[in-house]
């Protein structure tokens, strides 16, 4: 997810040649003390499910949020800890921690990476569990239906939520992560355990700084995750069929693309880039390239929370797909896909 994730099609001059971070790079200390904290509540919009911080009064006896007729599922401010807040060259970055005391909220016990002015969530990490109950979990169902040859690419790496799930669940998968903003990677290493993840999977995780749309390997990717947002909206290139044709050519035979195409839940800095309309334009561009081999999965219980993912390629046998997913809690997503 100020410019987030992928910026515009061409990277700044200093980033024309991607920089590969490896375990041999010296880790620079991250000093969050020099970044100021906000004086008022921040609105949070997850790219997969809307949620919000609340400044409404709480009941002092129970310290739980008082419900109202227009309740928005907010989290009381006393249950939020702001760890870092600053502007990088490309992003307005905030790292928040939600107390486990907020037991009635799905984000209780989580650490969040917020990018862009509206405050869309770009990475989630929980202290006591791996799954997130967001679109990241759907991403984690892709590897079993990919060809065995070739690594997977994560375009829009963020702080590494998708990478963590894939690496932990699938011991044979190699991950290439692409992120435009080096500050986002620094934050991931400092606050989301990315440095430890790199050490643990030093032969399976490779992170690149640069324009994600230039990502390529000699023999192609078996799968590509696309999670590219700029200023709170899917980047404009994703509404262009030429972009999807380019990505299709970077796949191995029978390779697939899974995409977070957002929806009404995504709040853009430019109000004219309506999340639902941009989602529909993106799916139309994908359909031009992938035709009937395009499927969609919708999350969110209300129309204002709708979030959509897209998957290319023919749908495999659902029973076999479920059996190949190691975490039982992820298997129900298989039945949620429908033809576009």
N, C-alpha and C positions, 0 to 999 in steps of 0.2 A: 501495500500500500500504500505548497510543499509538493514534490514529485515522489511517487512511490513505486516500488517494485521494478518497473521496466522503463519508466520515463517515456520519451518519444523514441521513434525507430532508431535514430542515430545516437550513439552514446557521446558524451562529452569528449573532446580531443584527447584528454588524458587517459581515457578508458578504451580507446580504439582497439588496443591489444589486450585481451583479457588477462588478468593476473590470477594465477592459480595459487591458492593457499594450501599449504601442506603442513604436516606435523613438524616440519623442520623450520617453519617460520617462527620468529621470536614473538612472543605474545606481549603486546603493549598493555600496560595497566590502564584500566578504565576508571576515571575519577568522576563519579556521579555527584560528588559534593558541590561541584562548581555549576551544576545546573539547577535552575530555580524551580520551585514547586508551584503548581497552580493555586490561585486564591479562591477559585470557585469550582463547583463540580464539573467534571468532564462528561460529555455524552459519549457513550460507546455504542457503536453499531457493528456487530459481527457480520462478516460477509456471508455467513450461513444462517444466522439467526439473530434477530434484533434483541438487544438487551440495553440497559441504561443504568447509569449511576443516578442516584436520587439524592436531592437535598431536602426532601420532605421530613417533617418531624417524626420521631420515633417514640414509642411508648417507653418511658424511662424504667418501667418495672420489668418489661420483657426484652427491651432492646431489639424488638423486631419492628419491621416497617409497618406503619398503619396503612391498611388498605383503603382505597377510595374508589369512587365510581369509575374514574378514568385511570385505574391502576395500570402501570406500564411494566411491571415486573422489575422495578428498580432495585438497586442495592444501596442500603444506607451508607452514607459517607464514612461513618466510623468503621465500616468493614472494608475500607479501601486504603491501601498503602501505596503511595506513589514513590517509586524507587528512582526513576530518572525521567527527565523531561528536557529536551533540547532540540535544536534544529541542526541538521547536517546539511551538506551541500544539496541533497536531493529530497530530504524528508523532514517532517515534523514528527519526532520520535518520542513516544512515551512508554514507559514500562510500569505496569500496575500489578499489585498483588491483592487478590481478593481473599479475605479472611475465611477460614473454615467455619467461623461462627455464622456465616450467611448460609446456614444449612438448607434453606428452602430455595436457594438459587442454584442453577446448574453450573455456574462458574465458581462456586465456593471452593476454596483451596487451590485456586489457579493463579498462574502468573501470565499476564497478557502483554503482547506487543501491539501498540496502537500506532498507526501511521496516518498521515494526512490530517487536514483540519477537522473534519467531522469526527474523526476518531474511530475508524474501522479497525477491527481486530485482524491482525495478519499472522499471529502465532499464538498458540496456547500451550501451556505446560502445567500439568497437575503434579502435586507433590506425591500423591498416593496412588495414582493410576496412570496408565499410558493412553487410554482412549479419551477422546475429547467430547463426544456427543455432538460433533459438528461435521462439516463436509470433509475435514481431514480424515475422518474415519472411513468415509466412502473411498477416498483416494487409496487407503490401505487395502482395499479389496482388489486392486488392479493386477498386481504381479502374478497371481495364479493363472491369468488368462493371456499372458504375454508369451511370445516365443522365448526359448531358453538362451538364445544368442543375443548379445548386446546389452549394455547397461541401460538404466533408465535415467531420464533427465527430469529435473524439477526446475521449471522456468518460473522464477519468482520464489526464491528459496526462503526469504524471511529469516526467522530465527531457527528454522529447522524442524518444525513440527511434523511435516510429511516425511522428511528423511528419517527422523527418529522411529516413527511407526514402521516404515518399510524395512529399515535395517534390523529392528528388533524382531519383526515377525518373519522375515524371509532371509535366512542366512546365506543364500547364494546370490542375492541381488547386489549389484554395484550401482552406486548413486552418483550422478554428476549434478551438482546444484549450481544454479546461476542466479546471481543477485547483482543489481546495479550499484547499490549503495554499500560501500565498505563499512560504514557506521552501523548498518543493520547487522552485518556479520559480527562486528565487535560486540554489539549488544547481545547477540545470540550467544557468543562465547562467555560473556561476563554474567549474564542473568538467566540464561536458558540451558545451560549445560552443554552448549555446542562444542566447547573445547574438549570436554571429556568424551563426547561422542566421536570427535575426530581421532582422539587417541585410541579409543576402544575399537573403532572400525577404520584404522589407518589405511588398510588396503581395499576398502570398499566405499569410502566417502571422499569425494573430491569436490572442492568448492571453487568456483570461478567468479571473479568480479568483472562485470561487463554487460553489454546488451544481450539479454537472454535470447533474442531472436536470431543471434548469430551462432547459437549452440549447435555443434555438430561433431560427430566422430566418424572415423573412416568407414566403418562397416555399418553404421546406422544405430539408432536407439531402438531397443525392443519396445519401449514405452516412453511416452512424454506426458508429464503432468504440467498443465498450464494454469498458472495462478497469477496473472499479470494485471495489476491495477496501477493507475496513475491518477493522483488527485482524487481518489475515492471512486474511480470508475474504471471499468475495463479499458485497456489502452485502445486507441482508435484503430490500430493495425489489425486487431482481432475482428473488426467488422469488414475486413477486406478479404475476399476469397483468395487472393494471391498469397496472403500470409499462410493460410491453411494448406494451400498447395505446396508451399515451401516446406512447411513442417511435415507434410505427408511424405515428401521425398527424403526426409531425414530419418525415416523409420526403416527398420529391417522388414523383410517379408513377413506379413501377418502382424506387424507391430500395430500398436493402438495409441490413441491420444485420449486422456481424460482431462476435462476442463471444468474449472469453476467459472461458470458464466454469470454468477451473481443473480440479481433479480431485484425485487422491490426492497429487500432488506439492505441493499447497498446504498449509502448516501454519498453522493458526489459533491465536491466543492462547487462545481458548476451545476446549478440547479436545472439547467437545460439538458443535462445528460441524465435523464431519468433512468434509474437502474433497470426497470422492467423493459423499457424501450431498447436500451443498449443490449440487454440480454437477447431480445428477439432478433435484433440486427446481427448479433454475433452468431446465433444459431442458424440464421438464414445464410450467412456467409459460409459456415461449415457445411451446410446442406448442399451448397453449390459444388463443393469438392467431394464430399463423402456420400452424397445421395441418400439412398435408403439405409445405408450402414451407419446411421446416426441415431443414437438413443439418448433419452433424457431421464433424469431422476430429480424429483422435486422434494425439497425439505421445507419445514415450516408449517405450523398449524393454521395460521391465518394469512390472508392475502397480503397483508402488510409485512409479513415475515418471510414470504416465499423466497426460496433460493434454489437455483437449478444447477445441476451438473450435466455435462455431456460426455458421451462415450462413443468412440468410433469402432467400426468393425462389426461383424455379425455377433449377435448374442450367443454365447456358448450354452451348453446344457446346464441348466440351473443347479441340478443335483450335484453334478461333478464340480461345478464352480464352488458351491457351498462347502463341499467336502475338502477342497483344497485350501480354503481359508482357515488358518490355524486358530483364530480367535472366534469362538462361537457367537459372541455379541455382535460381530460384524456381518454375520451371514444373512440377516434379514434384508440387508440392502440389495442383495441379488434380485429379490422379487419386486423391487421398486422401479426397475428400469422399464421404460416404455418407448415404443418407436416415436421418433419426432414427427 
